[in-house]
Each structure stands twice: as C-alpha cells, then as structure tokens.
Amino acid sequence: MRNILVTVMMLIVVALLFTSIINDNNTGMRRNIQTHGTTANTNITSLAP
C-alpha cells in the first residue's frame, strides 16, 4: 500500500512539473519553440532568390 501511494504521489509531481515547465503559456518551452519557429519562418520567407 505504501509503494502505491509513493508511486501515485510521484506521478502527480511529474505531471505538475511537466505543466509548469513545458506547457506554461507565457514562459514555457512550448512558447519558446513557437517563437523561434515563427522567427525562422519569417527569415526563410524573406530570403531573396
């Protein structure tokens, strides 16, 4: 019973860390990837042939 409780609590902590690090809308990794991707797309489309 104790092992199950520890496992569940660890899963909750991992889920909270994931949402705070990856999915945060203002400063998360997802936002950084979108920002850099948009910048890269803009730079690529502005290249003269």
N, CA, C and O atoms as CSV, one atom per row, in Angstrom:
chain,resi,resn,atom,element,x,y,z
A,1,MET,N,N,0.819,-1.194,0.000
A,1,MET,CA,C,0.000,0.000,0.000
A,1,MET,C,C,0.872,1.270,0.000
A,1,MET,O,O,0.555,2.259,-0.662
A,2,ARG,N,N,1.947,1.215,0.740
A,2,ARG,CA,C,2.837,2.358,0.817
A,2,ARG,C,C,3.507,2.619,-0.532
A,2,ARG,O,O,3.675,3.773,-0.928
A,3,ASN,N,N,3.888,1.552,-1.240
A,3,ASN,CA,C,4.519,1.702,-2.553
A,3,ASN,C,C,3.577,2.341,-3.557
A,3,ASN,O,O,3.990,3.167,-4.371
A,4,ILE,N,N,2.323,1.960,-3.497
A,4,ILE,CA,C,1.333,2.525,-4.416
A,4,ILE,C,C,1.164,4.018,-4.140
A,4,ILE,O,O,1.085,4.818,-5.072
A,5,LEU,N,N,1.111,4.390,-2.871
A,5,LEU,CA,C,0.968,5.793,-2.508
A,5,LEU,C,C,2.159,6.614,-2.987
A,5,LEU,O,O,1.979,7.705,-3.528
A,6,VAL,N,N,3.357,6.112,-2.799
A,6,VAL,CA,C,4.555,6.813,-3.250
A,6,VAL,C,C,4.548,6.948,-4.767
A,6,VAL,O,O,4.899,8.004,-5.292
A,7,THR,N,N,4.159,5.910,-5.469
A,7,THR,CA,C,4.106,5.943,-6.931
A,7,THR,C,C,3.109,6.977,-7.420
A,7,THR,O,O,3.410,7.741,-8.337
A,8,VAL,N,N,1.938,7.012,-6.828
A,8,VAL,CA,C,0.909,7.970,-7.236
A,8,VAL,C,C,1.379,9.395,-6.951
A,8,VAL,O,O,1.190,10.288,-7.777
A,9,MET,N,N,1.978,9.607,-5.809
A,9,MET,CA,C,2.458,10.949,-5.475
A,9,MET,C,C,3.568,11.389,-6.431
A,9,MET,O,O,3.621,12.557,-6.817
A,10,MET,N,N,4.448,10.473,-6.814
A,10,MET,CA,C,5.498,10.810,-7.763
A,10,MET,C,C,4.924,11.148,-9.134
A,10,MET,O,O,5.415,12.059,-9.800
A,11,LEU,N,N,3.897,10.431,-9.560
A,11,LEU,CA,C,3.252,10.731,-10.834
A,11,LEU,C,C,2.606,12.114,-10.805
A,11,LEU,O,O,2.648,12.840,-11.798
A,12,ILE,N,N,2.021,12.472,-9.694
A,12,ILE,CA,C,1.419,13.802,-9.563
A,12,ILE,C,C,2.484,14.878,-9.652
A,12,ILE,O,O,2.289,15.895,-10.318
A,13,VAL,N,N,3.604,14.660,-8.987
A,13,VAL,CA,C,4.694,15.634,-9.040
A,13,VAL,C,C,5.227,15.768,-10.462
A,13,VAL,O,O,5.488,16.881,-10.920
A,14,VAL,N,N,5.389,14.667,-11.154
A,14,VAL,CA,C,5.867,14.711,-12.544
A,14,VAL,C,C,4.877,15.469,-13.421
A,14,VAL,O,O,5.284,16.268,-14.264
A,15,ALA,N,N,3.591,15.229,-13.233
A,15,ALA,CA,C,2.576,15.938,-14.023
A,15,ALA,C,C,2.617,17.436,-13.747
A,15,ALA,O,O,2.498,18.239,-14.672
A,16,LEU,N,N,2.782,17.817,-12.495
A,16,LEU,CA,C,2.851,19.239,-12.162
A,16,LEU,C,C,4.108,19.888,-12.734
A,16,LEU,O,O,4.057,21.015,-13.226
A,17,LEU,N,N,5.225,19.185,-12.671
A,17,LEU,CA,C,6.457,19.719,-13.260
A,17,LEU,C,C,6.323,19.876,-14.759
A,17,LEU,O,O,6.781,20.870,-15.324
A,18,PHE,N,N,5.698,18.902,-15.415
A,18,PHE,CA,C,5.510,18.973,-16.856
A,18,PHE,C,C,4.685,20.197,-17.228
A,18,PHE,O,O,5.042,20.938,-18.144
A,19,THR,N,N,3.582,20.406,-16.516
A,19,THR,CA,C,2.729,21.542,-16.864
A,19,THR,C,C,3.401,22.870,-16.567
A,19,THR,O,O,3.167,23.850,-17.275
A,20,SER,N,N,4.225,22.923,-15.543
A,20,SER,CA,C,4.856,24.197,-15.221
A,20,SER,C,C,6.062,24.493,-16.109
A,20,SER,O,O,6.353,25.662,-16.363
A,21,ILE,N,N,6.764,23.485,-16.582
A,21,ILE,CA,C,7.964,23.707,-17.393
A,21,ILE,C,C,7.641,23.724,-18.883
A,21,ILE,O,O,8.094,24.618,-19.598
A,22,ILE,N,N,6.883,22.775,-19.354
A,22,ILE,CA,C,6.652,22.621,-20.791
A,22,ILE,C,C,5.458,23.436,-21.270
A,22,ILE,O,O,5.560,24.165,-22.257
A,23,ASN,N,N,4.340,23.319,-20.588
A,23,ASN,CA,C,3.096,23.871,-21.108
A,23,ASN,C,C,2.768,25.271,-20.647
A,23,ASN,O,O,1.712,25.786,-21.016
A,24,ASP,N,N,3.604,25.912,-19.870
A,24,ASP,CA,C,3.299,27.249,-19.404
A,24,ASP,C,C,3.171,28.182,-20.600
A,24,ASP,O,O,4.080,28.258,-21.427
A,25,ASN,N,N,2.056,28.889,-20.700
A,25,ASN,CA,C,1.775,29.693,-21.890
A,25,ASN,C,C,2.679,30.901,-22.039
A,25,ASN,O,O,2.917,31.346,-23.162
A,26,ASN,N,N,3.186,31.441,-20.957
A,26,ASN,CA,C,3.981,32.666,-21.049
A,26,ASN,C,C,5.473,32.407,-21.165
A,26,ASN,O,O,6.153,33.086,-21.934
A,27,THR,N,N,6.000,31.439,-20.420
A,27,THR,CA,C,7.450,31.247,-20.389
A,27,THR,C,C,7.872,29.805,-20.624
A,27,THR,O,O,9.048,29.482,-20.458
A,28,GLY,N,N,6.970,28.948,-20.998
A,28,GLY,CA,C,7.301,27.539,-21.152
A,28,GLY,C,C,8.084,27.237,-22.422
A,28,GLY,O,O,8.246,28.093,-23.291
A,29,MET,N,N,8.559,26.014,-22.509
A,29,MET,CA,C,9.328,25.593,-23.677
A,29,MET,C,C,8.491,25.642,-24.943
A,29,MET,O,O,8.996,25.975,-26.016
A,30,ARG,N,N,7.213,25.311,-24.820
A,30,ARG,CA,C,6.345,25.337,-25.997
A,30,ARG,C,C,6.295,26.746,-26.588
A,30,ARG,O,O,6.354,26.913,-27.806
A,31,ARG,N,N,6.187,27.744,-25.737
A,31,ARG,CA,C,6.152,29.135,-26.191
A,31,ARG,C,C,7.471,29.523,-26.858
A,31,ARG,O,O,7.472,30.184,-27.897
A,32,ASN,N,N,8.590,29.116,-26.265
A,32,ASN,CA,C,9.900,29.414,-26.855
A,32,ASN,C,C,10.062,28.762,-28.213
A,32,ASN,O,O,10.595,29.381,-29.134
A,33,ILE,N,N,9.615,27.528,-28.356
A,33,ILE,CA,C,9.719,26.830,-29.638
A,33,ILE,C,C,8.860,27.519,-30.686
A,33,ILE,O,O,9.286,27.675,-31.831
A,34,GLN,N,N,7.653,27.934,-30.310
A,34,GLN,CA,C,6.791,28.627,-31.259
A,34,GLN,C,C,7.394,29.958,-31.683
A,34,GLN,O,O,7.347,30.315,-32.860
A,35,THR,N,N,7.953,30.686,-30.741
A,35,THR,CA,C,8.554,31.983,-31.051
A,35,THR,C,C,9.733,31.826,-31.999
A,35,THR,O,O,9.830,32.546,-32.993
A,36,HIS,N,N,10.631,30.891,-31.700
A,36,HIS,CA,C,11.795,30.677,-32.564
A,36,HIS,C,C,11.387,30.113,-33.925
A,36,HIS,O,O,12.002,30.439,-34.940
A,37,GLY,N,N,10.361,29.274,-33.953
A,37,GLY,CA,C,9.883,28.745,-35.227
A,37,GLY,C,C,9.299,29.833,-36.104
A,37,GLY,O,O,9.539,29.859,-37.311
A,38,THR,N,N,8.530,30.733,-35.501
A,38,THR,CA,C,7.963,31.846,-36.259
A,38,THR,C,C,9.060,32.751,-36.792
A,38,THR,O,O,8.995,33.202,-37.936
A,39,THR,N,N,10.058,33.015,-35.977
A,39,THR,CA,C,11.185,33.835,-36.421
A,39,THR,C,C,11.931,33.163,-37.570
A,39,THR,O,O,12.296,33.819,-38.546
A,40,ALA,N,N,12.154,31.857,-37.454
A,40,ALA,CA,C,12.848,31.131,-38.517
A,40,ALA,C,C,12.035,31.149,-39.806
A,40,ALA,O,O,12.598,31.328,-40.886
A,41,ASN,N,N,10.724,30.968,-39.711
A,41,ASN,CA,C,9.873,31.005,-40.905
A,41,ASN,C,C,9.906,32.377,-41.562
A,41,ASN,O,O,9.959,32.487,-42.787
A,42,THR,N,N,9.876,33.411,-40.747
A,42,THR,CA,C,9.940,34.770,-41.284
A,42,THR,C,C,11.267,35.005,-41.991
A,42,THR,O,O,11.299,35.583,-43.077
A,43,ASN,N,N,12.352,34.563,-41.388
A,43,ASN,CA,C,13.675,34.747,-42.008
A,43,ASN,C,C,13.784,33.966,-43.310
A,43,ASN,O,O,14.361,34.458,-44.279
A,44,ILE,N,N,13.243,32.766,-43.342
A,44,ILE,CA,C,13.329,31.928,-44.550
A,44,ILE,C,C,12.504,32.522,-45.680
A,44,ILE,O,O,12.948,32.549,-46.828
A,45,THR,N,N,11.299,32.999,-45.359
A,45,THR,CA,C,10.444,33.539,-46.411
A,45,THR,C,C,10.955,34.884,-46.927
A,45,THR,O,O,10.613,35.289,-48.038
A,46,SER,N,N,11.767,35.575,-46.134
A,46,SER,CA,C,12.270,36.871,-46.585
A,46,SER,C,C,13.553,36.761,-47.403
A,46,SER,O,O,14.077,37.779,-47.855
A,47,LEU,N,N,14.061,35.566,-47.601
A,47,LEU,CA,C,15.276,35.383,-48.401
A,47,LEU,C,C,14.974,35.695,-49.866
A,47,LEU,O,O,13.933,35.310,-50.399
A,48,ALA,N,N,15.890,36.385,-50.488
A,48,ALA,CA,C,15.727,36.701,-51.903
A,48,ALA,C,C,16.351,35.592,-52.736
A,48,ALA,O,O,17.459,35.143,-52.443
A,49,PRO,N,N,15.640,35.142,-53.783
A,49,PRO,CA,C,16.187,34.061,-54.628
A,49,PRO,C,C,17.315,34.528,-55.527
A,49,PRO,O,O,17.867,33.733,-56.288
